[in-house]
Amino acid sequence: MGSGKSRAARALGGVDTDYLIQTRAGKRIPEIFREDGEAVFRALEEETVVAALGGGAVTSPRVREALGGALTIWLDVDADTCWERVRRSDRPLARDEAAFRRLYEERRALYAEVADVVAKDVHDVVLAAAGVVVERGALGRLAEFVPGAGPVALVSDPHVAGIHGAATQLALGSRLDETHELPPGEEAKTLPAVSRLWEELRTGRDGTIVALGGGCTTDAAGFAAATYLRGVPWVPVPTSLVAQVDAAIGGKTAIDLPQGKNLVGAFHWPVRTVIDPALLETLPEAQRLEGMAEVVKTGLLAGEKLWELPDDELVRRCAAYKAAVCLRDPEDRGERKMLNLGHTFAHALEAAAGYDGTVTHGRAVALGLLAALRLSGRDTAIVEELLHPQPVRVDRDRAWEALLRDKKGALKLVLLSGWDVEVPAEDVRRELDRLIA
């Protein structure tokens, strides 16, 4: 009692249980129906609920037995904090401090017995529910984090493979069955690159694709996983800041077309996402700045200065924020749209540059945040001070055409006041033009 279980359960309120089922089963729902039958799916569905158990629930043998088939998260908070929260309450078992502390110590062994995951706060609870591991040194334990016992197909790009490939292969051990490379950067997110990967893959439905790299690699490999054999499990292992705090979380996979970014894709939730903040130590400063654009975006949405946190906590908090939003809206039909803050402008600028590398994603997002904040009537100082955005040289008309296509409908933008905010076209065009040199 007093650990914060109810608050953590509320953070998962409205979660689409289909995605929890897929994470738990290690396969998509169509595969569960096809390979295991509807009865198995219905049994999983019955067992997939979000419940905040009372602190003494696990003293019942029947409850402990029932938890054997569930993802059970122990929200482990110290006795001093718990007592401070409940000592003035009307809880029957929180009237005497000495008795409370005895109860705390007596129950800990039972909590440890039933727990699949130990969480220290609500952010850890969200990450566990989403199947996201954020742990320094996680790359070295990769084999234990990839669900199942089937073969692994490792997908990376030449640069990342040269830095982390050997350690990854060693960590996967005997499960590693095949390795593949995608081109670096946005070239990975092209139809020829993904087509070549489809042709080279040998794994069956019992295999898992592990995507090691930045956001472009995880986007492309995830899309390949979503479509190969009508969908196989996949595990992103993001190595860049932008991928660790944003791109590799939430199951959006896609490739680009000349007409726009991410126009062909699929929602394909990873069976696990493995994030090792230690991998950021090899990241050049320019690449770190790219990722900070997504960190600033997340902090603006959360209303917290997440950009001031040390790396491990920065990554954990940003990942948890996005995971919570995606669990509540896995297919981008409502709340998840807010994660596109600044991205309508960013995608337009990238498309206008022809994805030639002159306008990087992080640089474009930084500019897009400027436009979104201006249209929101908010101060842009934090974006300017942290990200130093400078106007880019692209064709204005081409950028405008790309923006209209990216919207895929009426001119509604994500602003800090909400998503799907109708904005006059002339105001949007004016702010887009301000981003272009």
FENPEFEN-V288411 format. One record per run of one state. SS is the DSSP state (@ for helix, = for strand, . for the rest). FROM is the first residue (numbers start at 1). LEN is the number of residues. If there is no record, write none. Layout:
# FENPEFEN-V288411
ss->(SS	SS)
from->(FROM	FROM)
len->(LEN	LEN)
This chain:
# FENPEFEN-V288411
ss->(.	@	.	@	.	@	.	@	.	@	.	@	.	=	.	@	.	@	.	=	.	@	.	=	.	@	.	=	@	=	.	@	.	@	.	=	.	@	.	=	.	@	.	=	.	=	.	=	.	@	.	@	.	@	.	@	.	@	.	@	.	@	.	@	.	=	.	@	.	=	.	=	.	@	.	=	.)
from->(1	5	12	17	26	29	37	38	48	57	60	61	70	73	76	79	87	97	115	117	120	122	131	132	135	138	146	152	158	176	183	185	190	191	201	208	214	215	231	233	239	241	248	252	258	260	268	272	276	277	283	285	303	306	309	311	329	335	341	343	353	361	377	381	388	392	393	396	408	412	416	418	423	425	435	436	437)
len->(4	7	5	9	3	8	1	10	9	3	1	9	3	3	3	8	10	18	2	3	2	9	1	3	3	8	6	6	18	7	2	5	1	10	7	6	1	16	2	6	2	7	4	6	2	8	4	4	1	6	2	18	3	3	2	18	6	6	2	10	8	16	4	7	4	1	3	12	4	4	2	5	2	10	1	1	1)
